[in-house]
Amino acid sequence: MPETEDSPAFVVELVANTRRLYVYISTLLPVPGEAEDVFQQTCLALWRKRHLYSPERPFLAWAYGFARNEVLRHMRNARSPLRYLSQDLLEEIASREEAATPVAEEARRTALDACLEQMIATQRALLQRCYQGTESIKDVAVEMRISPAALTMRLQRLRHALVKCIERTVAATEQTT
């Protein structure tokens, strides 16, 4: 069943998997600036199609498909295509990366829930406001009396903190089992 706008499943998955998605893209596009641009385009494409995401399907497999398409689009539009891998080699690497994805999604989801609970309530509320899709970053920034760029940086720091917390929590869980 596709997610509705009042369901946080898509946001939870995107936040929990941003690092892995970026690593996947940077494996296919080794130039950091280009990988960052493609990562942003992938996140935008995912956001635009979030209504198609079903929590019953593996998020990363779905997101990797978007990332692969964005990498290919970037390569087609590049001014110097010689510095990129051939499409066949790119497909081979992408397939290997996708197959190497751990099946510990439930552990990451549980860790995300725990990490969100550990956050200060105002930080958690800010993440919800900005990622539920009901308010734009610009509107939230205006209300907070900061620039959209400053809000974006704040959100980036919160996402980074969440990713680190999730990684620590999952690693601690793996050590105890």
Beta strands, then each sheet from edge to edge (+ up, - down):
end
